[in-house]
Amino acid sequence: MKKILALISCVIFLIKNSKSENVCNEEFCKAYLAKESCAELPEACKSPNSTHNGIFLPAPGPCNCCKYCLQNTGKGEPCAMGDPSSLTPTTICGHGLACKITNDVPTCQIMDTPCINAQLSFDENVETGSIGHLETKPSCDRNGLYGSYHCVPGEICYCVAENGERIFGEVPFTPNPIFALKCKCSRSYHKGKQINNRNLNPNEYFRCQSNGDYDTIQCVEDKCLCVDADNGHLTYPDLEPVNVTTIAESSLPCFNNNTHLEAEYFRICEEKYLDMLNKTEEYKKNGFELFGHIMPNCQLDGYFGPVQETFNTKYCSDILGNLLENFEVPKTSALSPTMNCNCARVRTILMDPEKPECCENGNYKQIQRRRGLCRCVDKNGNQIGKEVNCQQIGQLKCLTNACTI
């Protein structure tokens, strides 16, 4: 924990205190362009559309003084394999394509990744008429990895990791999730968790907003700064760090009256967690071990996570730690190990009277009913396969073990 905290502090210190002169400035580029000319951009990069476009990258020349864009090429078209002896490329395989050698000729071919394969499977089901009316096509980035979000129509959109795993960050369903779910903060935490092979403590990572973006105020120990919600970079590099006790609209331009409190940084779950953590460490220093205490499960935004525990039970919680409806089961129950409360949480944010059906543990029932139609869903509420009239419910493959997902 101390190593991670020290690393975060070091990054902020280096960014804040770097005084070295930057040779790549406007004056340098003016002088460079007076002697050298930039290569002309491909036509696809000048007026991009859905079929002709490209990707802008740092220019091969000094200081990125010229604009540099590689035109996307389609499936089966020639491509460059990246031989150091080759000329600087002007094209690159388009979205979801990779340069592969077929018949001794490098051409752009469809990538073989879980996300691309899921898209191909979706397209096949559409062609055969076996797609469910609420199934959605996975979103992949140009490298074939899962995009930052996935949506359950009419219910919720949530953040996903590059491998497609659901991670922290969600918003009510929106037809334009690309503007609401960048998920960079949540994805950074997920990578840190994988590297350390454990969950991180609230003071070991940058705090996120409820949609997976970075909280615009970040504090390390007792020093606070403003960061960009999309990428976590400093937004006011010349601003001196503010003491946590003086956080306010007057001291931090990124202060938001709707989400931040004056002179307070840690939120309700973080405070409880850190208080219990400090007590545990204090007992250890004195040669004792603290038994019987249960650490709260905190979200990356500092509020309570969906699943909380008592000595004998697990229950679904709202962000303030309160029991949601009656979703609580004994720890000895068969429903306890898989408890995720995804369904219970969705019910709290939906304004529509038609809400999903939940199991006792707050998970989705594998069969969901809506307006006379029944469908199978996964643990996140995503439809699996074609729906049927509820009178033919026996045709659904998920008819058994309806509450164990």
VOGU-3710 file (C-alpha; in Angstrom, 3 decimals, decimal comma):
1> mkkilalisc> 0,000/0,000/0,000  2,794/2,420/0,901  4,546/1,723/-2,425  1,404/2,507/-4,418  0,699/5,661/-2,420  4,306/6,783/-2,859  4,050/6,213/-6,631  0,880/8,327/-6,895  2,546/11,087/-4,858  5,671/10,909/-7,020
11> vifliknsks> 3,689/11,226/-10,281  1,859/14,327/-9,026  5,108/15,819/-7,684  6,952/15,325/-10,973  4,124/16,809/-13,033  3,714/19,733/-10,681  7,369/20,549/-10,167  8,922/19,904/-13,572  10,637/23,172/-14,593  12,674/21,859/-17,533
21> envcneefck> 12,481/23,875/-20,746  10,483/22,188/-23,485  12,325/22,346/-26,803  9,195/21,208/-28,648  7,413/24,512/-28,600  5,684/26,753/-31,124  8,884/28,624/-31,981  10,727/25,391/-32,786  7,982/24,191/-35,129  7,841/27,554/-36,921
31> aylakescae> 11,573/27,387/-37,577  11,389/23,734/-38,631  8,478/24,288/-41,039  10,286/27,253/-42,609  12,957/24,774/-43,792  10,967/21,565/-44,218  7,542/20,820/-45,693  4,962/18,408/-44,327  3,764/15,446/-46,341  0,255/15,882/-47,712
41> lpeackspns> -2,465/14,122/-45,749  -4,346/11,266/-47,474  -7,736/12,268/-48,866  -9,519/9,950/-46,410  -8,028/11,917/-43,518  -8,994/15,280/-44,967  -12,726/14,537/-45,215  -13,406/11,417/-43,134  -16,690/9,533/-43,389  -17,988/6,081/-42,462
51> thngiflpap> -16,146/4,326/-45,310  -13,081/6,523/-45,883  -11,172/7,571/-42,779  -7,883/7,227/-40,980  -6,066/7,465/-37,682  -3,930/10,446/-36,637  -0,643/9,518/-34,965  2,478/11,377/-33,754  4,463/12,436/-36,814  7,738/10,645/-37,636
61> gpcncckycl> 9,535/14,028/-37,755  10,748/16,061/-34,747  8,337/17,440/-32,161  5,195/16,358/-34,026  5,253/19,612/-35,980  3,438/18,017/-38,938  0,070/16,305/-38,939  0,467/12,601/-39,659  -2,433/10,347/-40,577  -2,583/6,760/-41,789
71> qntgkgepca> -5,494/5,976/-44,082  -7,582/2,983/-43,011  -7,706/0,130/-45,509  -10,363/-2,563/-45,762  -10,454/-6,333/-45,574  -8,314/-8,035/-48,229  -6,407/-4,877/-49,157  -2,569/-4,792/-49,092  -0,871/-3,671/-45,876  2,585/-3,040/-44,386
81> mgdpssltpt> 4,057/-5,536/-41,892  6,312/-2,949/-40,242  9,697/-3,929/-41,690  12,303/-1,395/-40,423  13,761/-1,224/-43,927  10,402/-0,271/-45,458  9,280/3,250/-46,267  7,145/5,131/-43,748  3,657/3,653/-44,169  0,729/5,724/-45,390
91> ticghglack> -2,018/3,211/-44,628  -3,087/0,980/-41,749  -5,592/-1,834/-41,457  -8,964/-0,451/-40,418  -11,126/-1,075/-37,362  -10,966/-4,718/-36,215  -8,481/-5,737/-38,929  -4,866/-6,917/-38,654  -2,114/-7,276/-41,227  -1,550/-10,988/-41,944
101> itndvptcqi> 0,381/-12,841/-44,613  -1,848/-14,949/-46,851  -0,364/-16,615/-49,954  2,914/-14,781/-49,275  1,125/-11,408/-49,528  0,362/-9,221/-46,476  -3,308/-8,208/-46,486  -5,766/-6,854/-43,927  -7,782/-9,656/-42,310  -10,350/-9,847/-39,518
111> mdtpcinaql> -8,745/-10,101/-36,066  -9,197/-13,240/-33,987  -10,123/-11,769/-30,584  -12,995/-12,533/-28,166  -14,695/-9,204/-28,941  -14,402/-9,506/-32,734  -15,606/-13,112/-32,548  -18,575/-12,001/-30,430  -19,442/-9,410/-33,085  -19,238/-12,045/-35,832
121> sfdenvetgs> -21,462/-14,376/-33,810  -23,974/-11,546/-33,326  -24,036/-10,849/-37,080  -24,583/-14,547/-37,825  -27,517/-14,680/-35,412  -29,016/-11,616/-37,083  -28,789/-13,321/-40,495  -30,399/-16,534/-39,202  -33,129/-14,659/-37,317  -32,075/-16,088/-33,953
131> ighletkpsc> -31,206/-12,790/-32,281  -33,198/-11,505/-29,322  -34,964/-8,156/-29,666  -33,004/-6,740/-26,696  -29,606/-8,210/-27,601  -26,950/-5,636/-28,480  -23,814/-5,993/-30,557  -20,568/-5,766/-28,563  -18,461/-2,662/-29,121  -14,798/-3,322/-30,025
141> drnglygsyh> -11,918/-0,868/-30,427  -9,647/-0,817/-33,456  -7,313/-3,336/-31,742  -10,112/-5,874/-31,349  -10,474/-5,359/-27,603  -13,791/-4,612/-25,947  -14,874/-0,970/-25,956  -15,381/0,897/-22,710  -19,109/0,214/-22,275  -22,016/-2,143/-22,878
151> cvpgeicycv> -25,746/-1,448/-22,649  -28,865/-3,323/-21,618  -31,617/-1,570/-23,625  -34,155/0,193/-21,461  -32,193/-0,437/-18,268  -28,539/0,480/-17,906  -25,180/1,065/-19,597  -22,069/-0,037/-17,690  -18,288/0,047/-18,004  -16,336/-2,989/-19,185
161> aengerifge> -12,645/-3,868/-19,174  -10,701/-4,654/-22,339  -11,525/-8,357/-21,845  -15,266/-7,625/-21,646  -15,566/-8,060/-17,871  -18,031/-5,705/-16,188  -16,269/-3,172/-13,974  -17,298/-0,165/-11,890  -19,191/2,653/-13,604  -22,767/2,867/-14,847
171> vpftpnpifa> -25,484/5,246/-16,033  -29,170/4,790/-16,832  -29,639/3,554/-20,405  -28,825/6,151/-23,051  -28,775/5,803/-26,857  -25,433/7,690/-26,914  -23,284/5,955/-24,253  -20,048/6,987/-25,953  -20,480/10,467/-24,439  -21,375/9,199/-20,944
181> lkckcsrsyh> -19,015/6,273/-20,355  -15,323/6,896/-21,064  -14,542/4,657/-18,042  -10,798/5,541/-18,026  -10,592/5,770/-14,214  -12,398/2,485/-13,708  -10,259/0,761/-16,332  -7,048/2,060/-14,739  -8,133/0,642/-11,383  -8,933/-2,703/-13,002
191> kgkqinnrnl> -5,423/-2,904/-14,469  -3,895/-1,950/-11,095  -5,956/-4,638/-9,411  -4,707/-7,228/-11,895  -1,068/-6,173/-11,439  -1,310/-6,380/-7,637  -3,586/-9,451/-7,698  -5,875/-7,915/-5,054  -8,400/-5,170/-4,449  -6,773/-1,831/-3,652
201> npneyfrcqs> -7,560/0,233/-0,571  -9,370/3,611/-0,955  -6,123/5,567/-0,496  -4,196/3,532/-3,100  -5,874/4,745/-6,280  -7,378/7,826/-7,877  -11,050/8,139/-7,028  -13,629/7,748/-9,799  -17,029/9,228/-10,508  -20,117/7,010/-10,628
211> ngdydtiqcv> -19,805/6,696/-14,430  -16,192/5,459/-14,284  -14,579/8,834/-15,102  -11,965/10,411/-12,843  -13,218/12,550/-9,987  -12,035/16,064/-10,835  -10,582/16,475/-7,323  -7,858/14,044/-6,265  -6,113/14,096/-2,889  -2,899/12,299/-1,957
221> edkclcvdad> -2,369/12,321/1,801  -3,469/15,910/2,632  -2,719/17,609/-0,729  -5,429/18,061/-3,365  -5,325/18,977/-7,057  -7,648/19,248/-10,045  -7,551/16,589/-12,768  -9,277/15,951/-16,084  -12,306/13,659/-15,765  -11,413/11,796/-18,978
231> nghltypdle> -7,761/10,920/-18,355  -6,719/11,998/-14,830  -4,168/14,562/-16,075  -3,686/17,810/-14,180  -6,015/20,528/-15,460  -4,347/23,431/-13,627  -0,620/22,534/-13,519  0,362/25,958/-12,164  -2,084/25,736/-9,262  -0,437/24,978/-5,921
241> pvnvttiaes> -1,791/21,879/-4,147  -4,590/22,712/-1,712  -4,756/21,304/1,797  -7,647/18,896/2,174  -9,120/21,046/4,965  -9,471/24,009/2,588  -11,233/22,271/-0,314  -13,833/24,716/-1,625  -15,064/26,419/-4,772  -12,806/29,366/-3,979
251> slpcfnnnth> -9,646/27,258/-3,689  -10,173/24,658/-6,442  -11,704/25,674/-9,791  -12,768/22,040/-10,359  -14,893/21,993/-7,189  -18,451/20,851/-7,968  -21,162/21,836/-5,515  -23,255/18,862/-6,609  -20,640/16,208/-5,865  -18,011/17,721/-3,545
261> leaeyfrice> -18,158/18,901/0,073  -16,158/21,796/1,464  -13,169/20,780/3,629  -13,978/17,076/3,110  -12,547/14,579/0,652  -13,329/11,050/1,805  -16,908/9,908/1,440  -19,076/7,880/3,789  -17,800/4,389/2,895  -14,171/5,477/2,491
271> ekyldmlnkt> -14,224/7,086/5,938  -15,634/3,950/7,553  -13,149/1,725/5,723  -10,088/3,801/6,545  -11,177/4,202/10,178  -11,421/0,430/10,581  -8,150/-0,061/8,704  -6,339/2,375/11,031  -7,764/0,647/14,095  -6,616/-2,735/12,794
281> eeykkngfel> -3,082/-1,444/12,161  -3,003/0,204/15,605  -3,929/-3,078/17,263  -1,193/-4,880/15,311  1,409/-2,319/16,467  0,461/-3,090/20,060  0,742/-6,832/19,515  -2,983/-7,560/19,242  -5,196/-8,807/16,438  -8,679/-7,421/15,873
291> fghimpncql> -11,319/-10,118/15,325  -14,970/-9,997/14,371  -14,958/-6,742/12,419  -16,291/-6,589/8,864  -14,768/-4,126/6,455  -17,283/-2,277/4,266  -17,255/-2,882/0,542  -16,594/0,510/-1,065  -17,065/1,554/-4,672  -14,441/3,519/-6,570
301> dgyfgpvqet> -16,472/6,694/-6,012  -16,222/6,367/-2,224  -19,780/5,201/-1,621  -21,006/1,783/-0,543  -20,804/-1,054/-3,050  -23,865/-3,119/-4,006  -23,041/-6,121/-1,752  -22,481/-5,609/1,973  -22,111/-8,047/4,873  -23,211/-8,473/8,471
311> fntkycsdil> -21,917/-11,232/10,763  -24,510/-13,692/9,462  -25,870/-12,280/6,201  -25,088/-10,575/2,911  -27,406/-7,869/1,638  -27,917/-5,532/-1,297  -27,083/-1,940/-0,419  -27,713/1,484/-1,870  -24,766/3,887/-2,105  -25,349/5,055/1,489
321> gnllenfevp> -25,213/1,542/2,925  -28,967/1,025/3,371  -30,701/-2,284/2,645  -32,407/-2,358/-0,768  -35,941/-3,719/-0,518  -35,628/-7,179/1,139  -32,612/-8,489/-0,763  -30,731/-10,237/2,042  -29,661/-13,887/2,417  -27,805/-15,887/5,079
331> ktsalsptmn> -24,122/-16,471/4,362  -24,887/-20,195/4,516  -27,360/-19,902/1,621  -26,530/-21,343/-1,803  -27,357/-17,876/-3,171  -24,626/-16,174/-1,132  -21,411/-17,003/-3,111  -22,711/-15,620/-6,433  -24,471/-12,563/-4,977  -23,880/-9,416/-7,073
341> cncarvrtil> -27,090/-7,337/-6,587  -26,971/-6,130/-10,200  -30,726/-6,499/-10,551  -31,473/-4,841/-7,197  -29,362/-1,800/-8,088  -31,008/-1,413/-11,492  -34,446/-1,411/-9,880  -33,443/1,659/-7,862  -32,500/3,779/-10,878  -35,295/2,849/-13,291
351> mdpekpecce> -38,195/5,261/-13,510  -40,128/2,821/-15,696  -42,708/0,826/-13,681  -41,638/-2,305/-15,610  -38,610/-3,333/-13,591  -36,523/-6,518/-13,853  -37,350/-9,517/-11,659  -34,726/-10,299/-9,033  -33,779/-13,330/-6,989  -33,668/-13,237/-3,182
361> ngnykqiqrr> -30,010/-12,246/-3,366  -30,676/-9,305/-5,705  -29,293/-11,046/-8,787  -31,195/-11,196/-12,051  -33,601/-14,089/-12,453  -32,389/-15,957/-15,508  -35,829/-15,652/-17,074  -37,213/-12,149/-17,456  -40,809/-11,438/-18,477  -41,998/-8,338/-20,305
371> rglcrcvdkn> -45,345/-7,780/-21,994  -46,070/-11,468/-22,528  -42,578/-12,329/-23,797  -39,980/-14,316/-21,837  -36,229/-14,211/-22,411  -33,010/-15,564/-20,903  -30,502/-13,094/-19,447  -26,993/-13,267/-18,023  -25,817/-11,941/-14,645  -25,789/-8,360/-15,972
381> gnqigkevnc> -29,291/-8,504/-17,473  -28,159/-8,949/-21,095  -30,550/-11,002/-23,209  -29,220/-14,356/-24,416  -30,963/-15,852/-27,425  -34,365/-15,251/-28,931  -37,363/-14,538/-26,698  -40,500/-16,689/-26,713  -44,138/-16,207/-25,844  -44,369/-16,909/-22,121
391> qqigqlkclt> -46,861/-19,670/-22,859  -43,945/-21,536/-24,509  -41,511/-20,818/-21,659  -40,378/-24,447/-21,691  -38,500/-23,741/-24,919  -36,005/-21,509/-23,105  -32,636/-23,098/-22,388  -32,248/-21,246/-19,079  -35,316/-22,787/-17,443  -33,332/-24,474/-14,656
401> nacti> -31,157/-22,978/-11,888  -32,895/-19,635/-12,331  -31,181/-17,913/-9,373  -27,626/-19,261/-9,389  -26,018/-16,897/-11,925
//
